[in-house]
Amino acid sequence: MTVFSRKALSLDKIMIVAFLTVFVSAHAVVALCVQSGFARSTLVAAATESSSTVTVHYIDVGQGDSILIDTPDKDVLIDGGPVDAGPTVLSYLGSRGVTHIDLMIATHVHEDHIGGLVAVLSSVTVFDEVLVNNQTSSSNTYTNFMNLARYHKVTVADRGQTFTLTATANLTVLSPIQPLQFTDPDHANDNSVVVKLQVGSTSFLFTGDAEKQTEQSMLNVGLSLRSNVLKVGHHGSQTSTTQPFLSNVAPSYAIISAGQNNRYGHPDPETIQRLLAQGTTIYGTFQSGTIVASTDGTSIAFQDNPQPIPEFQPATIFSILLTATIIAIVTHGRKYIVQRRQA
């Protein structure tokens, strides 16, 4: 009996030590992944702050998109997130001292993109022009948005349009084309307004919720898609960021705007893998909050050190290691029971 108790005690110690070892190791690996992005370089060239600096703000609006392009001359707001993000966008604009938006872009009719624009259009902020894709919707959100947008100059987006922001910065519409290619209401994402911001020799691509059909449409006509920074389409869904499109854009950095623990599972692991395989450093609003990038036309710098997204998410790594610990404990336990019965 004494022998059995000592063996049981010894087994208990082994189990506890094994669990604690893997538990501590898991935390260490998670911390390493978050800090290093699995050894992918997060270094960026420092953009010199000057009168010509252009700053792009990927505002954290949860499960949605909202982007502010702040230039010395003109400011652009692309989408406003869902309805409940309206106050967040307004507060952010206020914190930046933005009271005049020269161009508002509503990429498409879905609520998680134009919902917050209703509150912004209802505010005291001054707007000059509203760019829309010319697709309609029966939703209350779309109706409310258009009722307010009509008080401003409304322009229909069409491939090839260019908006001059500064002497060295311009915004070009790459999609959609008019009349719209995708008339089915189920293809609203594919009618997203896609624009490319060119600032000197640096460039940013904003894709809304554009999916594979839109990506292929742009590839088919040989548009210049190559960009330093890609705002990943449709919150990182597997329906966007196809390999041919990604190879053509060849971004150094990718931004995914999505809500933390959202019910859609965005971003999709396949999309993350494609981006990482391309050698792209990925940042996500669901992990780092609002992400801010500045360029002087020659280099790009990200402010406040956003955390790169690793190949495996920390929660996934921990789950794998915890499962391995449980399997090890059960396996050793069974071996001990067999040995005891044979004794």
ABEGO torsion letter per residue (X at the ends): XAAAAAAAAAAAAAAAAAAAAAAAAAAAAAAAAAAAGGGBBABBBBBBBBAABBBBBBBBAEBEBBBBBBBAABBBBBEAEBAAAAAAAAAAAAAAGBABBABBBBABABAAAAAAAAAAAABABBBABBBBAGBBBABAAAAAAAAAAAABBBBBBBBGBBBBABAABBBBBAOBBOBBABABAAAAAAABBBBBBBBEABBBBBAEABBAAAAAAAAAAGBBABBABBBBBGGGBAABGBAAAAAAAGBABBBBBBBBGBAAGOBBAAAAAAAAAAGBBBBBAAAAEBBBBBBAGABBBBBGGBBBBBABBAAAAAAAAAAAAAAAAAAAAAAAAAAAAAX
